[in-house]
Amino acid sequence: MDWPIKRVDLGEVGYHQALADMNTWVEERQQGLAEDRLFLLSHPPIVTYGPRTKPEDLPADLPAVQVDRGGYATYHGPGQLVGYLVVDVKARGPVDIVRWLENGLVDALGWLGFPAVRRETPKGASSLAGVWTPDHRKVASIGMRIRRGVTSHGFALNVDPDMTAFHRFTACGLADVTMVSLAELAAEQRRGTPSDAEVRDAVFAALTAGS
């Protein structure tokens, strides 16, 4: 799918500020005042969670905030690339935006030298949306919302965050999930971790190349 999207690079943005900004971005797109955009940024340490998350799945020692997206609890923090996708899906016709995003991230990681896959969710099971290593460790989480035909929220890709944070709550509603970062995968390959700029470039290139 050839999908022209404008890239907007930001630095570290507080989560509550990002939510306020996202509402503005969505309204701008709904009113035709802005084009489709992908915002790339990071957050200070925080856990966000969708409305179906069980209270016992949340951490006792990290800030947590409920948000209006799909998915369960996930961690955001320095060293993680967050992408907020604000696009008008009505203009594209029927499209599975989550699958499109998964496939784009899989391609981006492949270009960076990290084999990755998307997984189908068995009927009745907790969602496996996201991007995984071939041995089923999760490297990127995805949670989206569509309002009046425009998407919001997006993905969180673990580049080199504090991975111990994921040990303090149930990530993605999956009690047995193993989260992993590109830094850990690079160490297994005895190579360096790609830079934030390299990861951003690969992700944007994959998503705008029809992935």
N, C-alpha and C positions, 0 to 999 in steps of 0.2 A: 504494500500500500504506500503510494507516494503521498506523504502528508507534510506539507510545509508548516513548520512550527518555529516561532521565534524563541531563541535561547536567551534567558535572563540569568546572569550569574550574580549571586549574592554571597555574602560571607556568613558569619554566624548570626542567626536571628532568633530572638526569644520566641518560644512557642506561642504564647498568647498574642504577641504582636503579629506573628505569621498568620494566625487564624483570622485576625482582623484584616490583614492585608489580603488574604485569600478571598474573603467575602467581597472585597472591592474588586479584585481581579475577575471573579466570577460575574459580578454585576456588569463590569465593563464588557465582558465577552457576550453576555446575554443581550446587551443593548447595542451590540455591533460597534462599540467604541474602541475595541482592541482586537488584534488577531489572536490565533491560537498561540499559546505560550507554554514553555517549560521553564519553571523556576528551579534553579539548582542552588542549594544552600546547606547549612548544617544548623543544629540546635545545641544549646547547653543541655546537660543531662536531664532527661525527663522520660516518663513512661506515659504513653497515650493508649487509650483503649476504646473500643466500640461498645455500644450499649448492651450487647449480649455477653459481655465479659463477667465472669463470676467474681464476687468480691475476694474470695480466697485465692484467686489467681494473681492478685495485685501485690506489689512489694510493700513492705512496711517501712522501708528506709529510703525510698526514692520519691520525689514528687510525681504525682500522677494526675492526669486530667482526662475526663471523658470527652470524646469528640464525635462529630456527626458523620462518620464514615463506616464502611464495612470493615470486617476484621475484628480481631481481639486485641490483646495488649502487646505492645512492642516498645522497644527502647530507642530513644534518640539521644545522641551525644556527639561530642567532638570526635572526629575521625570517621564519621559516617556521612555518606552523601545522601541527602534527601532531595527528591524531585517531586515538585508539585505540578501536575499537568492540568492546565486549564484550556480545554478545547471544546469546540462545538461539534458534538457527534451527530446532530441532526443534519448538518451539511454534508456528512459523509455517507448517510444511509446506514442500514443496520451494521453494527460493528461490535465485536466483543472487545471492549477496551482493555479489560484485564489481560486477556490472552495476547492481545497486540503488545501490551507493555511487557508482559513476561517474555515474549519472543524477542523483543528488542533488547532487553537486558541480557538474555541468553547469548545473543549475537555479540553484544558489546564485550561480555566477559570472554567469549571465545576469541575475539580479536586481541584481547589483553593476555591471552595464554592460559585462561582458566576454563576448562570444560564445565558446562552448566546445562541444566535441563529444567523444563517445567513439568509439573505432575498433574495428572487428572485426580480429582477428588472422588473416592468411592461413594456410592449412594449412602446417605445417612451418616457419613463420617465428617469430622471437622475439616474445614476448608484447607486445602494444600496450595492455595494461591500463593505465588511468590516464585523465587528462583532458587534452585537447589544444585548441589554438587551431584555427580553421578551416584555417589554412595549415600545420598539423601541427607546431607547436612544443608541447613538453610542459610543462604548468604544474602538474600534480599527479601524483604517483606513488602506486600502490596495491600493497600486499603483505599478504596475509591468511593466517591459519591457522585451521582448525576442529578443536577437540579435544573429543571427547565431546559434539558438538552445539553447542559454544559458540565463538564467533569470538574472535580476538585479533589484535593489530596493526591496521593500517588504512591511513591515507593521510598524505601529506606534501604540503601545498599551498604553493607558493612565493609568498609575499606580497612581502617585500623582503629576502631573504637576500643574502649575498655570492655572487653568481652565478659568480664566477671559480673557486669551488671545484669546479664541475661540469666545468671544463676540465682537471682533474687526474686524472681516471679515466673509465672507460667507464660512463656512467649507464644503468641499466636493461638492460644487455646489448645496447644499440643503439649501434653505433659512430658512426652518422651522426645521432643524435638532437640536436636543439637544445632545450635547456631554457630556459624563460623565466619571468619573475616578473610578478605583477600590477603592480609598480612600473614595469617596463619597458613593459608594455602600456598603463598609464595615461599614461606619457610619450609614447607614440606617439599617444595620443588627446588630448594636451595638456590633461591633467586631473590632479588629485591622486590619490595612492594611498589606497585605503580603509584605515581604521585596523584594527588587530588586532581590536578589539571589533566593528567592523562586519562583518568577515569571519567571525568566530566566530558572530555572530548569524545571518548569512545561511546559513552551512553548517548550523547546527542547525535553523533553520526549514525549510530545504529537506528535510532528512533526516526530519523529523517531520511533514511535510505530505504524505507519500505519494509522494515523488519517485521 
